[in-house]
Amino acid sequence: MKLFIGNLPYDITEPEVLELFSTYGEVVNASLVIDHFSGRSKGFAFVEMATRSEGHRAMETLNKKEYRHRQLVCNEAKPQKKGKRRR
């Protein structure tokens, strides 16, 4: 199950995201979205959990939870739209 995580602190690292979600099950992939110009986080990430039950548990627990003075947004990621990519 792929999750969208928003409102993350801008100074968070990918290993920290991985650590945050690994308490809820096996993390298959964690990718923090980085700004190409500044090199820092854009404040959101995508995390893929091994099973739907682990994904739901993480989503229910972390959605609207305060993490480092920010209220996280955690929900199921929507499929990527086909078409032109923005440059």
Contacts in CASP RR format, 6 or more apart in sequence:
PFRMAT RR
TARGET T0000
AUTHOR 0000-0000-0000
METHOD contacts of the structure
MODEL  1
MKLFIGNLPYDITEPEVLELFSTYGEVVNASLVIDHFSGRSKGFAFVEMA
TRSEGHRAMETLNKKEYRHRQLVCNEAKPQKKGKRRR
1 48 0 8 1.000
1 49 0 8 1.000
1 51 0 8 1.000
1 52 0 8 1.000
1 54 0 8 1.000
1 55 0 8 1.000
1 56 0 8 1.000
1 76 0 8 1.000
2 46 0 8 1.000
2 47 0 8 1.000
2 48 0 8 1.000
2 49 0 8 1.000
2 76 0 8 1.000
2 77 0 8 1.000
3 21 0 8 1.000
3 46 0 8 1.000
3 47 0 8 1.000
3 48 0 8 1.000
3 49 0 8 1.000
3 55 0 8 1.000
3 58 0 8 1.000
3 59 0 8 1.000
3 74 0 8 1.000
3 75 0 8 1.000
3 76 0 8 1.000
3 77 0 8 1.000
4 44 0 8 1.000
4 45 0 8 1.000
4 46 0 8 1.000
4 73 0 8 1.000
4 74 0 8 1.000
4 75 0 8 1.000
4 76 0 8 1.000
4 77 0 8 1.000
4 78 0 8 1.000
5 17 0 8 1.000
5 44 0 8 1.000
5 45 0 8 1.000
5 46 0 8 1.000
5 47 0 8 1.000
5 62 0 8 1.000
5 72 0 8 1.000
5 73 0 8 1.000
5 74 0 8 1.000
6 43 0 8 1.000
6 44 0 8 1.000
6 45 0 8 1.000
6 72 0 8 1.000
6 73 0 8 1.000
6 74 0 8 1.000
7 43 0 8 1.000
7 44 0 8 1.000
7 70 0 8 1.000
7 71 0 8 1.000
7 72 0 8 1.000
7 73 0 8 1.000
8 17 0 8 1.000
8 32 0 8 1.000
8 41 0 8 1.000
8 43 0 8 1.000
8 44 0 8 1.000
8 45 0 8 1.000
8 67 0 8 1.000
8 70 0 8 1.000
8 72 0 8 1.000
9 41 0 8 1.000
9 43 0 8 1.000
9 67 0 8 1.000
9 68 0 8 1.000
9 69 0 8 1.000
9 70 0 8 1.000
10 40 0 8 1.000
10 41 0 8 1.000
10 42 0 8 1.000
10 43 0 8 1.000
11 40 0 8 1.000
11 41 0 8 1.000
12 32 0 8 1.000
12 41 0 8 1.000
12 43 0 8 1.000
12 68 0 8 1.000
13 32 0 8 1.000
13 41 0 8 1.000
14 30 0 8 1.000
14 31 0 8 1.000
14 32 0 8 1.000
14 45 0 8 1.000
17 30 0 8 1.000
17 32 0 8 1.000
17 45 0 8 1.000
17 47 0 8 1.000
18 27 0 8 1.000
18 30 0 8 1.000
18 47 0 8 1.000
20 62 0 8 1.000
20 67 0 8 1.000
21 27 0 8 1.000
21 30 0 8 1.000
21 47 0 8 1.000
21 49 0 8 1.000
21 58 0 8 1.000
21 62 0 8 1.000
24 49 0 8 1.000
24 54 0 8 1.000
24 55 0 8 1.000
24 57 0 8 1.000
24 58 0 8 1.000
24 61 0 8 1.000
24 62 0 8 1.000
25 49 0 8 1.000
25 50 0 8 1.000
25 51 0 8 1.000
25 54 0 8 1.000
25 55 0 8 1.000
25 57 0 8 1.000
25 58 0 8 1.000
26 49 0 8 1.000
26 50 0 8 1.000
26 51 0 8 1.000
26 54 0 8 1.000
27 47 0 8 1.000
27 48 0 8 1.000
27 49 0 8 1.000
27 50 0 8 1.000
28 48 0 8 1.000
28 49 0 8 1.000
28 50 0 8 1.000
29 46 0 8 1.000
29 47 0 8 1.000
29 48 0 8 1.000
30 45 0 8 1.000
30 46 0 8 1.000
30 47 0 8 1.000
30 48 0 8 1.000
31 45 0 8 1.000
31 46 0 8 1.000
31 47 0 8 1.000
32 41 0 8 1.000
32 43 0 8 1.000
32 45 0 8 1.000
33 41 0 8 1.000
33 42 0 8 1.000
33 43 0 8 1.000
33 44 0 8 1.000
33 45 0 8 1.000
33 46 0 8 1.000
34 40 0 8 1.000
34 41 0 8 1.000
34 42 0 8 1.000
35 41 0 8 1.000
35 42 0 8 1.000
46 77 0 8 1.000
47 58 0 8 1.000
49 55 0 8 1.000
49 58 0 8 1.000
58 74 0 8 1.000
59 74 0 8 1.000
59 75 0 8 1.000
59 76 0 8 1.000
62 72 0 8 1.000
62 74 0 8 1.000
63 72 0 8 1.000
63 73 0 8 1.000
63 74 0 8 1.000
63 75 0 8 1.000
64 71 0 8 1.000
64 72 0 8 1.000
64 73 0 8 1.000
65 71 0 8 1.000
65 72 0 8 1.000
65 74 0 8 1.000
66 72 0 8 1.000
END
